[in-house]
Amino acid sequence: MRIRRAMLKKPLRRPIKKPRLKRRRILEQKKRLVGAGITEEQLVHMNTQEIRAAIRETCA
């Protein structure tokens, strides 16, 4: 079975997520939560899933 041209161009079709951008998104979300009234000490104990859940609750 040969490798087709479309498979060679896979990263161009679907970009790979980068860890640096993920850290930046989490930092921005933390800033939004601080603005919404959550303290810095509470944020230290939250993991990423809890941060995203808190963002959803404050936006709704």
PDB file of N, H, CA, C and O in Angstrom:
ATOM      1  N   MET A   1       0.839  -1.171   0.000  1.00  0.00           N
ATOM      2  CA  MET A   1       0.000   0.000   0.000  1.00  0.00           C
ATOM      3  C   MET A   1       0.889   1.242   0.000  1.00  0.00           C
ATOM      4  O   MET A   1       1.818   1.362   0.799  1.00  0.00           O
ATOM      5  N   ARG A   2       0.591   2.137  -0.890  1.00  0.00           N
ATOM      6  H   ARG A   2      -0.163   2.039  -1.540  1.00  0.00           H
ATOM      7  CA  ARG A   2       1.432   3.332  -1.002  1.00  0.00           C
ATOM      8  C   ARG A   2       0.898   4.481  -0.147  1.00  0.00           C
ATOM      9  O   ARG A   2      -0.274   4.508   0.227  1.00  0.00           O
ATOM     10  N   ILE A   3       1.779   5.418   0.146  1.00  0.00           N
ATOM     11  H   ILE A   3       2.731   5.396  -0.158  1.00  0.00           H
ATOM     12  CA  ILE A   3       1.397   6.604   0.903  1.00  0.00           C
ATOM     13  C   ILE A   3       0.960   7.670  -0.094  1.00  0.00           C
ATOM     14  O   ILE A   3       1.719   8.067  -0.978  1.00  0.00           O
ATOM     15  N   ARG A   4      -0.249   8.112   0.064  1.00  0.00           N
ATOM     16  H   ARG A   4      -0.865   7.790   0.782  1.00  0.00           H
ATOM     17  CA  ARG A   4      -0.788   9.100  -0.876  1.00  0.00           C
ATOM     18  C   ARG A   4      -0.395  10.511  -0.476  1.00  0.00           C
ATOM     19  O   ARG A   4       0.000  10.762   0.663  1.00  0.00           O
ATOM     20  N   ARG A   5      -0.504  11.401  -1.399  1.00  0.00           N
ATOM     21  H   ARG A   5      -0.825  11.197  -2.324  1.00  0.00           H
ATOM     22  CA  ARG A   5      -0.111  12.797  -1.189  1.00  0.00           C
ATOM     23  C   ARG A   5      -0.918  13.449  -0.065  1.00  0.00           C
ATOM     24  O   ARG A   5      -0.385  14.250   0.703  1.00  0.00           O
ATOM     25  N   ALA A   6      -2.192  13.106   0.028  1.00  0.00           N
ATOM     26  H   ALA A   6      -2.625  12.455  -0.596  1.00  0.00           H
ATOM     27  CA  ALA A   6      -3.043  13.697   1.060  1.00  0.00           C
ATOM     28  C   ALA A   6      -2.547  13.333   2.464  1.00  0.00           C
ATOM     29  O   ALA A   6      -2.628  14.145   3.386  1.00  0.00           O
ATOM     30  N   MET A   7      -2.045  12.133   2.615  1.00  0.00           N
ATOM     31  H   MET A   7      -1.979  11.474   1.866  1.00  0.00           H
ATOM     32  CA  MET A   7      -1.562  11.729   3.931  1.00  0.00           C
ATOM     33  C   MET A   7      -0.238  12.408   4.275  1.00  0.00           C
ATOM     34  O   MET A   7       0.057  12.625   5.451  1.00  0.00           O
ATOM     35  N   LEU A   8       0.547  12.738   3.281  1.00  0.00           N
ATOM     36  H   LEU A   8       0.308  12.562   2.327  1.00  0.00           H
ATOM     37  CA  LEU A   8       1.795  13.445   3.534  1.00  0.00           C
ATOM     38  C   LEU A   8       1.547  14.879   3.991  1.00  0.00           C
ATOM     39  O   LEU A   8       2.382  15.475   4.671  1.00  0.00           O
ATOM     40  N   LYS A   9       0.399  15.428   3.614  1.00  0.00           N
ATOM     41  H   LYS A   9      -0.280  14.944   3.061  1.00  0.00           H
ATOM     42  CA  LYS A   9       0.074  16.811   3.950  1.00  0.00           C
ATOM     43  C   LYS A   9      -0.830  16.911   5.175  1.00  0.00           C
ATOM     44  O   LYS A   9      -1.468  17.941   5.395  1.00  0.00           O
ATOM     45  N   LYS A  10      -0.887  15.856   5.965  1.00  0.00           N
ATOM     46  H   LYS A  10      -0.369  15.020   5.787  1.00  0.00           H
ATOM     47  CA  LYS A  10      -1.815  15.822   7.091  1.00  0.00           C
ATOM     48  C   LYS A  10      -1.657  16.994   8.069  1.00  0.00           C
ATOM     49  O   LYS A  10      -2.676  17.577   8.439  1.00  0.00           O
ATOM     50  N   PRO A  11      -0.463  17.377   8.509  1.00  0.00           N
ATOM     51  CA  PRO A  11      -0.369  18.515   9.429  1.00  0.00           C
ATOM     52  C   PRO A  11      -0.890  19.825   8.831  1.00  0.00           C
ATOM     53  O   PRO A  11      -1.317  20.715   9.566  1.00  0.00           O
ATOM     54  N   LEU A  12      -0.856  19.943   7.513  1.00  0.00           N
ATOM     55  H   LEU A  12      -0.510  19.220   6.915  1.00  0.00           H
ATOM     56  CA  LEU A  12      -1.380  21.159   6.896  1.00  0.00           C
ATOM     57  C   LEU A  12      -2.901  21.169   6.939  1.00  0.00           C
ATOM     58  O   LEU A  12      -3.518  22.230   7.031  1.00  0.00           O
ATOM     59  N   ARG A  13      -3.504  19.986   6.873  1.00  0.00           N
ATOM     60  H   ARG A  13      -3.003  19.124   6.799  1.00  0.00           H
ATOM     61  CA  ARG A  13      -4.957  19.930   6.902  1.00  0.00           C
ATOM     62  C   ARG A  13      -5.492  20.124   8.310  1.00  0.00           C
ATOM     63  O   ARG A  13      -6.512  20.783   8.506  1.00  0.00           O
ATOM     64  N   ARG A  14      -4.805  19.551   9.292  1.00  0.00           N
ATOM     65  H   ARG A  14      -3.976  19.015   9.133  1.00  0.00           H
ATOM     66  CA  ARG A  14      -5.246  19.678  10.682  1.00  0.00           C
ATOM     67  C   ARG A  14      -4.063  20.069  11.542  1.00  0.00           C
ATOM     68  O   ARG A  14      -3.226  19.221  11.852  1.00  0.00           O
ATOM     69  N   PRO A  15      -3.971  21.318  11.931  1.00  0.00           N
ATOM     70  CA  PRO A  15      -2.818  21.767  12.716  1.00  0.00           C
ATOM     71  C   PRO A  15      -2.723  21.043  14.060  1.00  0.00           C
ATOM     72  O   PRO A  15      -3.739  20.671  14.648  1.00  0.00           O
ATOM     73  N   ILE A  16      -1.515  20.851  14.528  1.00  0.00           N
ATOM     74  H   ILE A  16      -0.690  21.153  14.050  1.00  0.00           H
ATOM     75  CA  ILE A  16      -1.252  20.182  15.791  1.00  0.00           C
ATOM     76  C   ILE A  16      -1.375  21.210  16.924  1.00  0.00           C
ATOM     77  O   ILE A  16      -0.868  22.328  16.823  1.00  0.00           O
ATOM     78  N   LYS A  17      -2.060  20.809  18.005  1.00  0.00           N
ATOM     79  H   LYS A  17      -2.472  19.901  18.087  1.00  0.00           H
ATOM     80  CA  LYS A  17      -2.190  21.704  19.152  1.00  0.00           C
ATOM     81  C   LYS A  17      -0.843  21.838  19.843  1.00  0.00           C
ATOM     82  O   LYS A  17      -0.105  20.863  19.982  1.00  0.00           O
ATOM     83  N   LYS A  18      -0.532  23.043  20.271  1.00  0.00           N
ATOM     84  H   LYS A  18      -1.132  23.835  20.159  1.00  0.00           H
ATOM     85  CA  LYS A  18       0.764  23.305  20.884  1.00  0.00           C
ATOM     86  C   LYS A  18       0.600  23.571  22.384  1.00  0.00           C
ATOM     87  O   LYS A  18      -0.326  24.273  22.789  1.00  0.00           O
ATOM     88  N   PRO A  19       1.491  23.015  23.206  1.00  0.00           N
ATOM     89  CA  PRO A  19       1.378  23.203  24.656  1.00  0.00           C
ATOM     90  C   PRO A  19       1.479  24.655  25.096  1.00  0.00           C
ATOM     91  O   PRO A  19       0.847  25.055  26.073  1.00  0.00           O
ATOM     92  N   ARG A  20       2.267  25.442  24.382  1.00  0.00           N
ATOM     93  H   ARG A  20       2.781  25.116  23.588  1.00  0.00           H
ATOM     94  CA  ARG A  20       2.426  26.849  24.746  1.00  0.00           C
ATOM     95  C   ARG A  20       1.102  27.603  24.625  1.00  0.00           C
ATOM     96  O   ARG A  20       0.765  28.422  25.480  1.00  0.00           O
ATOM     97  N   LEU A  21       0.359  27.320  23.558  1.00  0.00           N
ATOM     98  H   LEU A  21       0.633  26.655  22.863  1.00  0.00           H
ATOM     99  CA  LEU A  21      -0.926  27.987  23.372  1.00  0.00           C
ATOM    100  C   LEU A  21      -1.944  27.535  24.418  1.00  0.00           C
ATOM    101  O   LEU A  21      -2.803  28.310  24.838  1.00  0.00           O
ATOM    102  N   LYS A  22      -1.836  26.266  24.834  1.00  0.00           N
ATOM    103  H   LYS A  22      -1.138  25.636  24.493  1.00  0.00           H
ATOM    104  CA  LYS A  22      -2.731  25.762  25.877  1.00  0.00           C
ATOM    105  C   LYS A  22      -2.473  26.482  27.194  1.00  0.00           C
ATOM    106  O   LYS A  22      -3.414  26.871  27.886  1.00  0.00           O
ATOM    107  N   ARG A  23      -1.195  26.661  27.546  1.00  0.00           N
ATOM    108  H   ARG A  23      -0.430  26.345  26.984  1.00  0.00           H
ATOM    109  CA  ARG A  23      -0.857  27.390  28.774  1.00  0.00           C
ATOM    110  C   ARG A  23      -1.370  28.825  28.705  1.00  0.00           C
ATOM    111  O   ARG A  23      -1.832  29.373  29.706  1.00  0.00           O
ATOM    112  N   ARG A  24      -1.288  29.428  27.527  1.00  0.00           N
ATOM    113  H   ARG A  24      -0.913  28.983  26.714  1.00  0.00           H
ATOM    114  CA  ARG A  24      -1.760  30.801  27.361  1.00  0.00           C
ATOM    115  C   ARG A  24      -3.278  30.889  27.542  1.00  0.00           C
ATOM    116  O   ARG A  24      -3.777  31.822  28.171  1.00  0.00           O
ATOM    117  N   ARG A  25      -4.019  29.905  26.982  1.00  0.00           N
ATOM    118  H   ARG A  25      -3.614  29.147  26.471  1.00  0.00           H
ATOM    119  CA  ARG A  25      -5.467  29.889  27.139  1.00  0.00           C
ATOM    120  C   ARG A  25      -5.862  29.747  28.605  1.00  0.00           C
ATOM    121  O   ARG A  25      -6.775  30.421  29.081  1.00  0.00           O
ATOM    122  N   ILE A  26      -5.165  28.863  29.315  1.00  0.00           N
ATOM    123  H   ILE A  26      -4.423  28.315  28.928  1.00  0.00           H
ATOM    124  CA  ILE A  26      -5.471  28.656  30.734  1.00  0.00           C
ATOM    125  C   ILE A  26      -5.186  29.930  31.528  1.00  0.00           C
ATOM    126  O   ILE A  26      -5.950  30.285  32.426  1.00  0.00           O
ATOM    127  N   LEU A  27      -4.092  30.616  31.201  1.00  0.00           N
ATOM    128  H   LEU A  27      -3.472  30.327  30.471  1.00  0.00           H
ATOM    129  CA  LEU A  27      -3.760  31.866  31.887  1.00  0.00           C
ATOM    130  C   LEU A  27      -4.835  32.921  31.650  1.00  0.00           C
ATOM    131  O   LEU A  27      -5.215  33.641  32.573  1.00  0.00           O
ATOM    132  N   GLU A  28      -5.326  33.015  30.412  1.00  0.00           N
ATOM    133  H   GLU A  28      -5.017  32.430  29.662  1.00  0.00           H
ATOM    134  CA  GLU A  28      -6.392  33.978  30.111  1.00  0.00           C
ATOM    135  C   GLU A  28      -7.669  33.628  30.862  1.00  0.00           C
ATOM    136  O   GLU A  28      -8.365  34.514  31.357  1.00  0.00           O
ATOM    137  N   GLN A  29      -7.978  32.333  30.946  1.00  0.00           N
ATOM    138  H   GLN A  29      -7.412  31.613  30.543  1.00  0.00           H
ATOM    139  CA  GLN A  29      -9.177  31.917  31.667  1.00  0.00           C
ATOM    140  C   GLN A  29      -9.064  32.244  33.153  1.00  0.00           C
ATOM    141  O   GLN A  29     -10.046  32.641  33.781  1.00  0.00           O
ATOM    142  N   LYS A  30      -7.866  32.079  33.716  1.00  0.00           N
ATOM    143  H   LYS A  30      -7.069  31.757  33.206  1.00  0.00           H
ATOM    144  CA  LYS A  30      -7.658  32.418  35.121  1.00  0.00           C
ATOM    145  C   LYS A  30      -7.868  33.910  35.349  1.00  0.00           C
ATOM    146  O   LYS A  30      -8.452  34.306  36.357  1.00  0.00           O
ATOM    147  N   LYS A  31      -7.399  34.735  34.426  1.00  0.00           N
ATOM    148  H   LYS A  31      -6.924  34.413  33.607  1.00  0.00           H
ATOM    149  CA  LYS A  31      -7.583  36.184  34.556  1.00  0.00           C
ATOM    150  C   LYS A  31      -9.067  36.551  34.523  1.00  0.00           C
ATOM    151  O   LYS A  31      -9.515  37.434  35.255  1.00  0.00           O
ATOM    152  N   ARG A  32      -9.828  35.856  33.659  1.00  0.00           N
ATOM    153  H   ARG A  32      -9.464  35.139  33.065  1.00  0.00           H
ATOM    154  CA  ARG A  32     -11.262  36.110  33.593  1.00  0.00           C
ATOM    155  C   ARG A  32     -11.955  35.733  34.896  1.00  0.00           C
ATOM    156  O   ARG A  32     -12.857  36.432  35.357  1.00  0.00           O
ATOM    157  N   LEU A  33     -11.521  34.618  35.487  1.00  0.00           N
ATOM    158  H   LEU A  33     -10.788  34.050  35.113  1.00  0.00           H
ATOM    159  CA  LEU A  33     -12.127  34.184  36.746  1.00  0.00           C
ATOM    160  C   LEU A  33     -11.795  35.137  37.883  1.00  0.00           C
ATOM    161  O   LEU A  33     -12.635  35.376  38.751  1.00  0.00           O
ATOM    162  N   VAL A  34     -10.580  35.687  37.895  1.00  0.00           N
ATOM    163  H   VAL A  34      -9.898  35.493  37.190  1.00  0.00           H
ATOM    164  CA  VAL A  34     -10.212  36.669  38.913  1.00  0.00           C
ATOM    165  C   VAL A  34     -11.098  37.900  38.758  1.00  0.00           C
ATOM    166  O   VAL A  34     -11.540  38.479  39.750  1.00  0.00           O
ATOM    167  N   GLY A  35     -11.356  38.295  37.527  1.00  0.00           N
ATOM    168  H   GLY A  35     -10.997  37.824  36.721  1.00  0.00           H
ATOM    169  CA  GLY A  35     -12.250  39.425  37.280  1.00  0.00           C
ATOM    170  C   GLY A  35     -13.679  39.138  37.694  1.00  0.00           C
ATOM    171  O   GLY A  35     -14.428  40.052  38.039  1.00  0.00           O
ATOM    172  N   ALA A  36     -14.061  37.862  37.661  1.00  0.00           N
ATOM    173  H   ALA A  36     -13.453  37.119  37.381  1.00  0.00           H
ATOM    174  CA  ALA A  36     -15.425  37.481  38.034  1.00  0.00           C
ATOM    175  C   ALA A  36     -15.590  37.342  39.536  1.00  0.00           C
ATOM    176  O   ALA A  36     -16.714  37.204  40.018  1.00  0.00           O
ATOM    177  N   GLY A  37     -14.487  37.375  40.296  1.00  0.00           N
ATOM    178  H   GLY A  37     -13.573  37.487  39.905  1.00  0.00           H
ATOM    179  CA  GLY A  37     -14.605  37.368  41.751  1.00  0.00           C
ATOM    180  C   GLY A  37     -14.016  36.164  42.446  1.00  0.00           C
ATOM    181  O   GLY A  37     -14.150  36.048  43.664  1.00  0.00           O
ATOM    182  N   ILE A  38     -13.369  35.259  41.729  1.00  0.00           N
ATOM    183  H   ILE A  38     -13.260  35.353  40.739  1.00  0.00           H
ATOM    184  CA  ILE A  38     -12.726  34.111  42.374  1.00  0.00           C
ATOM    185  C   ILE A  38     -11.328  34.533  42.821  1.00  0.00           C
ATOM    186  O   ILE A  38     -10.604  35.183  42.067  1.00  0.00           O
ATOM    187  N   THR A  39     -10.953  34.167  44.036  1.00  0.00           N
ATOM    188  H   THR A  39     -11.541  33.639  44.648  1.00  0.00           H
ATOM    189  CA  THR A  39      -9.667  34.598  44.578  1.00  0.00           C
ATOM    190  C   THR A  39      -8.515  33.790  43.982  1.00  0.00           C
ATOM    191  O   THR A  39      -8.707  32.694  43.455  1.00  0.00           O
ATOM    192  N   GLU A  40      -7.322  34.359  44.080  1.00  0.00           N
ATOM    193  H   GLU A  40      -7.166  35.249  44.508  1.00  0.00           H
ATOM    194  CA  GLU A  40      -6.113  33.693  43.566  1.00  0.00           C
ATOM    195  C   GLU A  40      -5.852  32.379  44.300  1.00  0.00           C
ATOM    196  O   GLU A  40      -5.391  31.409  43.698  1.00  0.00           O
ATOM    197  N   GLU A  41      -6.147  32.347  45.600  1.00  0.00           N
ATOM    198  H   GLU A  41      -6.521  33.135  46.090  1.00  0.00           H
ATOM    199  CA  GLU A  41      -5.897  31.135  46.375  1.00  0.00           C
ATOM    200  C   GLU A  41      -6.803  29.993  45.929  1.00  0.00           C
ATOM    201  O   GLU A  41      -6.387  28.834  45.923  1.00  0.00           O
ATOM    202  N   GLN A  42      -8.043  30.319  45.556  1.00  0.00           N
ATOM    203  H   GLN A  42      -8.381  31.260  45.561  1.00  0.00           H
ATOM    204  CA  GLN A  42      -8.943  29.285  45.048  1.00  0.00           C
ATOM    205  C   GLN A  42      -8.435  28.752  43.708  1.00  0.00           C
ATOM    206  O   GLN A  42      -8.537  27.556  43.435  1.00  0.00           O
ATOM    207  N   LEU A  43      -7.892  29.632  42.879  1.00  0.00           N
ATOM    208  H   LEU A  43      -7.809  30.603  43.101  1.00  0.00           H
ATOM    209  CA  LEU A  43      -7.388  29.221  41.559  1.00  0.00           C
ATOM    210  C   LEU A  43      -6.189  28.289  41.675  1.00  0.00           C
ATOM    211  O   LEU A  43      -6.008  27.410  40.832  1.00  0.00           O
ATOM    212  N   VAL A  44      -5.369  28.470  42.706  1.00  0.00           N
ATOM    213  H   VAL A  44      -5.516  29.184  43.390  1.00  0.00           H
ATOM    214  CA  VAL A  44      -4.186  27.632  42.880  1.00  0.00           C
ATOM    215  C   VAL A  44      -4.590  26.173  43.065  1.00  0.00           C
ATOM    216  O   VAL A  44      -3.891  25.267  42.610  1.00  0.00           O
ATOM    217  N   HIS A  45      -5.708  25.951  43.727  1.00  0.00           N
ATOM    218  H   HIS A  45      -6.276  26.687  44.097  1.00  0.00           H
ATOM    219  CA  HIS A  45      -6.145  24.588  44.016  1.00  0.00           C
ATOM    220  C   HIS A  45      -7.007  23.983  42.917  1.00  0.00           C
ATOM    221  O   HIS A  45      -7.385  22.816  43.018  1.00  0.00           O
ATOM    222  N   MET A  46      -7.331  24.739  41.870  1.00  0.00           N
ATOM    223  H   MET A  46      -7.024  25.687  41.788  1.00  0.00           H
ATOM    224  CA  MET A  46      -8.190  24.235  40.790  1.00  0.00           C
ATOM    225  C   MET A  46      -7.354  23.614  39.685  1.00  0.00           C
ATOM    226  O   MET A  46      -6.278  24.111  39.351  1.00  0.00           O
ATOM    227  N   ASN A  47      -7.861  22.516  39.117  1.00  0.00           N
ATOM    228  H   ASN A  47      -8.735  22.113  39.388  1.00  0.00           H
ATOM    229  CA  ASN A  47      -7.205  21.959  37.927  1.00  0.00           C
ATOM    230  C   ASN A  47      -7.881  22.540  36.689  1.00  0.00           C
ATOM    231  O   ASN A  47      -8.818  23.329  36.803  1.00  0.00           O
ATOM    232  N   THR A  48      -7.406  22.150  35.508  1.00  0.00           N
ATOM    233  H   THR A  48      -6.645  21.509  35.416  1.00  0.00           H
ATOM    234  CA  THR A  48      -7.897  22.764  34.272  1.00  0.00           C
ATOM    235  C   THR A  48      -9.371  22.470  34.031  1.00  0.00           C
ATOM    236  O   THR A  48     -10.094  23.327  33.522  1.00  0.00           O
ATOM    237  N   GLN A  49      -9.829  21.273  34.388  1.00  0.00           N
ATOM    238  H   GLN A  49      -9.242  20.577  34.801  1.00  0.00           H
ATOM    239  CA  GLN A  49     -11.246  20.948  34.187  1.00  0.00           C
ATOM    240  C   GLN A  49     -12.135  21.811  35.073  1.00  0.00           C
ATOM    241  O   GLN A  49     -13.197  22.261  34.643  1.00  0.00           O
ATOM    242  N   GLU A  50     -11.707  22.038  36.293  1.00  0.00           N
ATOM    243  H   GLU A  50     -10.844  21.672  36.642  1.00  0.00           H
ATOM    244  CA  GLU A  50     -12.488  22.881  37.210  1.00  0.00           C
ATOM    245  C   GLU A  50     -12.497  24.329  36.741  1.00  0.00           C
ATOM    246  O   GLU A  50     -13.502  25.025  36.886  1.00  0.00           O
ATOM    247  N   ILE A  51     -11.376  24.784  36.178  1.00  0.00           N
ATOM    248  H   ILE A  51     -10.560  24.219  36.061  1.00  0.00           H
ATOM    249  CA  ILE A  51     -11.300  26.155  35.663  1.00  0.00           C
ATOM    250  C   ILE A  51     -12.291  26.336  34.517  1.00  0.00           C
ATOM    251  O   ILE A  51     -13.017  27.328  34.468  1.00  0.00           O
ATOM    252  N   ARG A  52     -12.317  25.366  33.591  1.00  0.00           N
ATOM    253  H   ARG A  52     -11.727  24.560  33.631  1.00  0.00           H
ATOM    254  CA  ARG A  52     -13.243  25.461  32.459  1.00  0.00           C
ATOM    255  C   ARG A  52     -14.694  25.410  32.917  1.00  0.00           C
ATOM    256  O   ARG A  52     -15.544  26.115  32.373  1.00  0.00           O
ATOM    257  N   ALA A  53     -14.978  24.584  33.912  1.00  0.00           N
ATOM    258  H   ALA A  53     -14.288  24.011  34.354  1.00  0.00           H
ATOM    259  CA  ALA A  53     -16.346  24.502  34.441  1.00  0.00           C
ATOM    260  C   ALA A  53     -16.740  25.830  35.086  1.00  0.00           C
ATOM    261  O   ALA A  53     -17.873  26.282  34.924  1.00  0.00           O
ATOM    262  N   ALA A  54     -15.824  26.452  35.810  1.00  0.00           N
ATOM    263  H   ALA A  54     -14.903  26.085  35.942  1.00  0.00           H
ATOM    264  CA  ALA A  54     -16.104  27.744  36.452  1.00  0.00           C
ATOM    265  C   ALA A  54     -16.334  28.839  35.406  1.00  0.00           C
ATOM    266  O   ALA A  54     -17.177  29.717  35.595  1.00  0.00           O
ATOM    267  N   ILE A  55     -15.593  28.783  34.320  1.00  0.00           N
ATOM    268  H   ILE A  55     -14.909  28.070  34.166  1.00  0.00           H
ATOM    269  CA  ILE A  55     -15.798  29.755  33.218  1.00  0.00           C
ATOM    270  C   ILE A  55     -17.213  29.605  32.655  1.00  0.00           C
ATOM    271  O   ILE A  55     -17.905  30.594  32.414  1.00  0.00           O
ATOM    272  N   ARG A  56     -17.629  28.355  32.451  1.00  0.00           N
ATOM    273  H   ARG A  56     -17.066  27.552  32.647  1.00  0.00           H
ATOM    274  CA  ARG A  56     -18.979  28.124  31.907  1.00  0.00           C
ATOM    275  C   ARG A  56     -20.062  28.636  32.865  1.00  0.00           C
ATOM    276  O   ARG A  56     -21.078  29.174  32.427  1.00  0.00           O
ATOM    277  N   GLU A  57     -19.840  28.468  34.165  1.00  0.00           N
ATOM    278  H   GLU A  57     -19.015  28.032  34.522  1.00  0.00           H
ATOM    279  CA  GLU A  57     -20.839  28.922  35.147  1.00  0.00           C
ATOM    280  C   GLU A  57     -20.913  30.444  35.205  1.00  0.00           C
ATOM    281  O   GLU A  57     -21.999  31.006  35.351  1.00  0.00           O
ATOM    282  N   THR A  58     -19.771  31.114  35.092  1.00  0.00           N
ATOM    283  H   THR A  58     -18.889  30.657  34.973  1.00  0.00           H
ATOM    284  CA  THR A  58     -19.794  32.582  35.190  1.00  0.00           C
ATOM    285  C   THR A  58     -20.354  33.218  33.926  1.00  0.00           C
ATOM    286  O   THR A  58     -20.945  34.296  33.994  1.00  0.00           O
ATOM    287  N   CYS A  59     -20.184  32.582  32.784  1.00  0.00           N
ATOM    288  H   CYS A  59     -19.704  31.707  32.729  1.00  0.00           H
ATOM    289  CA  CYS A  59     -20.689  33.141  31.523  1.00  0.00           C
ATOM    290  C   CYS A  59     -22.193  32.979  31.404  1.00  0.00           C
ATOM    291  O   CYS A  59     -22.861  33.803  30.780  1.00  0.00           O
ATOM    292  N   ALA A  60     -22.724  31.933  31.992  1.00  0.00           N
ATOM    293  H   ALA A  60     -22.181  31.263  32.498  1.00  0.00           H
ATOM    294  CA  ALA A  60     -24.151  31.648  31.847  1.00  0.00           C
ATOM    295  C   ALA A  60     -25.014  32.501  32.742  1.00  0.00           C
ATOM    296  O   ALA A  60     -26.238  32.370  32.726  1.00  0.00           O
TER     297      ALA A  60
END
